[in-house]
Amino acid sequence: MGIELGKIYHNYIDGQWKPALSGEQSPGVNPANRREVVAYLPQSGKPDVDAAVAAARKALPAWRGMSGTARGDLLYRTAAIVERRLDEIAETMTREMGKTLPEAKGETARGAAILRYYAGEGMRKVGDVIPSSDGEALMFTTRAPLGVVGVIAPWNFPVAIPIWKAAPALVYGNTVVLKPARETGATALKLAECFAEAGLPAGVLNVICGSGAVIGEALAEHPGVNGITFTGSNAVGKKVGMAAFARGAKYQLEMGAKNPILVAEDADLDLAVDATISGGLKSTGQKCTATSRVIVVDDVYDAFRDKLLAKVRELKVGDGMEPDTWLGPCASDRQRETVLSYIRKGVQEGASLLLGGEQPPEGTLADGYYVQPTVFEHVARDMTIFREEIFGPVLALVRAPSFEAAVEAANDSDFGLSASVYTRDIGRMLAFVRDMEAGMVRVNAETAGVELQAPFGGMKQSSSHSREQGQAAIEFFTSIKTVFVKG
């Protein structure tokens, strides 16, 4: 295994590989070793967006006119190619954004599974027959694709998220313009190579790299884009939503989170500790579903904390390409500085730093964007680290006097994406499911990890309240058309 480092990549527009019209490129460096240039990526501008949208619009009538089965067959072929190139795609991902190679391989395999799932959706029903009051008429519903869909994807899941947005868009008859994150452009372009090799018609999928402020804004405002699906920060998501709303385009936003795990007095503490570490620190905490707040009932707080600290101390931080690494670097220098600034704020506001909180000491990790896994306690509900998304390997321990108080503290948030509870009591389980203000609730399972066939999305400020993944995706990527026929 081994990818070509320092390769020059081009945008994928209208079935061709094209440099940015400006001719500009930017280097993408390995966050585990900033001296290593992984790729040179195009720095595109609005003219490149115009070209990609024009290509998508030109391809739309023929693609929309194909049967769902034929579109699905192309997704099946793409899935097989992604699997064949799994090692190459996964290594590119690890070198671009830092997650461990086993995680990158798992994500790439998930991307292939998502493609197969939506390939099957091409054969599902798209409407219902509705009784008419006119006995000589037929009334039914069908679904029409939106048209051209802009996909704005983040860097933390550079295979799974673009695919779980693009695959349903494509199988339901839309064409796509994908804007990957600046940090993971090469991974996205390797996915484009898989679609091209599978025989996807020119213009059906277009991929353009560049600044989010430039490309994302241009997509959101473009009159030729009928829908926008976005995953990222709240600040950017709200701008995307407002720009789409202003011109009457459909939009879907998945944004921030501050996910809690609740540990009741009857919980299996060993399982709860493992779930907290996996949910909160795996992928360097760079998941929208990552555990961030750990709310533990007073009776078991001390025992839980001691078990947690003992296991966190054992975690190996290092280059994601090394086989014994458990936790890789932050995806970029900017992300590392953001995480460290939250840690400093936690200390300044009076939380007790129990573990971590710094860059690893000088040595083999000196050239990477690393942050040690970090654990705070004595975290009050008005502190920044309780309220704001950190997106790094930071856990905030909160002591609750009772299970009911733990639920109330968990709901004290502007966000509501994912939440989990550890308990053996069926009454507590049902109360948690009923009372927890989150789009996804998990019982005796970590906050992170949602199966691909299940709807994904949040409440409150975590989402625009639509859902991704599973059969729920059809609600965003199509519009219902009611048909009345009388002979």
Secondary structure, 3 states (H helix, E strand, C coil): CCCCCCEECCEEECCEEECCCCCCEEEEEECCEEEEEEEEEECCCHHHHHHHHHHHHHHHHHHHHCCHHHHHHHHHHHHHHHHHCHHHHHHHHHHHHCCCHHHHHHHHHHHHHHHHHHHHHCCCCCCCEECCCCCCEEEEEEEEECCEEEEECCCCCCCHHHHHHHHHHHHCCCEEEEECCHHHHHHHHHHHHHHHHHCCCCCCEEECCCCHHHHHHHHHHCCCCCEEEEECCHHHHHHHHHHHHHCCCEEEEECCCCEEEEECCCCCHHHHHHHHHHHHHHHHHCCCCCEEEEEEEHHHHHHHHHHHHHHHCCCCECCCCCCCCCECCCCCHHHHHHHHHHHHHHHHCCCEEEECCCCCCCCCCCCCCCCCCEEEECCCCCCHHHHCCCCCCEEEEEEECCHHHHHHHHCCCCEECEEEEECCCHHHHHHHHHHCCCCEEEECCCCCCCCCCCCECCEECCECCCCECHHHHHHHHEEEEEEEEEC
